[in-house]
Amino acid sequence: MDNDIQQFGPGFLPTFLYYFTGMLVITTLISAQVLHVSISTGTPIQLGVIVGLAGGLLGAARNRTKVVTLPIKKRDGFAEQLEDTLTDLGYRKIDTPALPVDDTVTVYEPSSATKWFLAGRVYVQFSKKQVTIASRASVIKRIQAVLG
């Protein structure tokens, strides 16, 4: 089950590389202009690496895809609680059956009013005694805080 749901986003390393590279390039170019030095001096690149490392770690910590599997006792009750939690967090269900079906992935996306402020979709997959939820790490953290 975890293998099916992990396909929805990158883990720590790809996310780190994305943010590191972006911050490295931007910081290097801007610092060369602001400091009025050539990139070949090495100073802008060194500054870019430092800012890139910080940005990469922060970006990967908050935005990597995280998968959490939770045991459930009453599936229907938990499904309703999860739906209410996601609605309260600004998500809505899209193109999925009304009731959760085993091994079917239910997709939630930010509602139109909040899509500019929320990060990505939430993927939920129920099995007989557990639920697997995948989304950005920051979203998973908020969901776990509400669900306990």
VENFEN-V605789 format. One record per residue. RES is the residue in three letters. SS is DSSP state (@ for helix, = for strand, . for the rest). PSI is psi as a letter, one per 20 degrees, with the letter a starting at -180 (* if undefined). Layout:
res:RES ss:SS psi:PSI
res:RES ss:SS psi:PSI
This chain:
res:MET ss:. psi:g
res:ASP ss:@ psi:h
res:ASN ss:@ psi:h
res:ASP ss:@ psi:g
res:ILE ss:@ psi:h
res:GLN ss:@ psi:i
res:GLN ss:@ psi:i
res:PHE ss:@ psi:i
res:GLY ss:. psi:r
res:PRO ss:. psi:q
res:GLY ss:. psi:b
res:PHE ss:@ psi:g
res:LEU ss:@ psi:g
res:PRO ss:@ psi:h
res:THR ss:@ psi:g
res:PHE ss:@ psi:g
res:LEU ss:@ psi:h
res:TYR ss:@ psi:g
res:TYR ss:@ psi:g
res:PHE ss:@ psi:g
res:THR ss:@ psi:g
res:GLY ss:@ psi:g
res:MET ss:@ psi:h
res:LEU ss:@ psi:g
res:VAL ss:@ psi:g
res:ILE ss:@ psi:g
res:THR ss:@ psi:g
res:THR ss:@ psi:g
res:LEU ss:@ psi:g
res:ILE ss:@ psi:g
res:SER ss:@ psi:h
res:ALA ss:@ psi:h
res:GLN ss:@ psi:g
res:VAL ss:@ psi:g
res:LEU ss:@ psi:i
res:HIS ss:. psi:l
res:VAL ss:. psi:q
res:SER ss:. psi:q
res:ILE ss:@ psi:h
res:SER ss:@ psi:i
res:THR ss:@ psi:h
res:GLY ss:. psi:h
res:THR ss:@ psi:g
res:PRO ss:@ psi:h
res:ILE ss:@ psi:g
res:GLN ss:@ psi:g
res:LEU ss:@ psi:g
res:GLY ss:@ psi:h
res:VAL ss:@ psi:g
res:ILE ss:@ psi:g
res:VAL ss:@ psi:h
res:GLY ss:@ psi:g
res:LEU ss:@ psi:g
res:ALA ss:@ psi:g
res:GLY ss:@ psi:h
res:GLY ss:@ psi:g
res:LEU ss:@ psi:g
res:LEU ss:@ psi:g
res:GLY ss:@ psi:g
res:ALA ss:@ psi:h
res:ALA ss:@ psi:h
res:ARG ss:@ psi:h
res:ASN ss:@ psi:j
res:ARG ss:. psi:q
res:THR ss:= psi:p
res:LYS ss:= psi:p
res:VAL ss:= psi:p
res:VAL ss:= psi:p
res:THR ss:= psi:p
res:LEU ss:= psi:p
res:PRO ss:= psi:q
res:ILE ss:. psi:q
res:LYS ss:. psi:g
res:LYS ss:. psi:o
res:ARG ss:@ psi:g
res:ASP ss:@ psi:g
res:GLY ss:@ psi:g
res:PHE ss:@ psi:h
res:ALA ss:@ psi:g
res:GLU ss:@ psi:g
res:GLN ss:@ psi:g
res:LEU ss:@ psi:g
res:GLU ss:@ psi:g
res:ASP ss:@ psi:g
res:THR ss:@ psi:g
res:LEU ss:@ psi:h
res:THR ss:@ psi:g
res:ASP ss:@ psi:h
res:LEU ss:. psi:i
res:GLY ss:. psi:j
res:TYR ss:= psi:q
res:ARG ss:= psi:q
res:LYS ss:= psi:q
res:ILE ss:= psi:p
res:ASP ss:. psi:l
res:THR ss:. psi:r
res:PRO ss:. psi:q
res:ALA ss:. psi:g
res:LEU ss:. psi:q
res:PRO ss:. psi:p
res:VAL ss:. psi:q
res:ASP ss:. psi:p
res:ASP ss:. psi:j
res:THR ss:. psi:p
res:VAL ss:= psi:p
res:THR ss:= psi:p
res:VAL ss:= psi:p
res:TYR ss:= psi:p
res:GLU ss:= psi:q
res:PRO ss:= psi:q
res:SER ss:. psi:r
res:SER ss:. psi:h
res:ALA ss:. psi:h
res:THR ss:. psi:j
res:LYS ss:. psi:h
res:TRP ss:. psi:i
res:PHE ss:. psi:i
res:LEU ss:. psi:q
res:ALA ss:. psi:o
res:GLY ss:. psi:a
res:ARG ss:. psi:r
res:VAL ss:= psi:p
res:TYR ss:= psi:p
res:VAL ss:= psi:p
res:GLN ss:= psi:o
res:PHE ss:= psi:q
res:SER ss:. psi:a
res:LYS ss:. psi:g
res:LYS ss:. psi:j
res:GLN ss:= psi:r
res:VAL ss:= psi:p
res:THR ss:= psi:p
res:ILE ss:= psi:p
res:ALA ss:= psi:p
res:SER ss:= psi:a
res:ARG ss:= psi:q
res:ALA ss:@ psi:h
res:SER ss:@ psi:h
res:VAL ss:@ psi:g
res:ILE ss:@ psi:g
res:LYS ss:@ psi:g
res:ARG ss:@ psi:h
res:ILE ss:@ psi:g
res:GLN ss:@ psi:h
res:ALA ss:@ psi:h
res:VAL ss:@ psi:g
res:LEU ss:@ psi:h
res:GLY ss:. psi:*
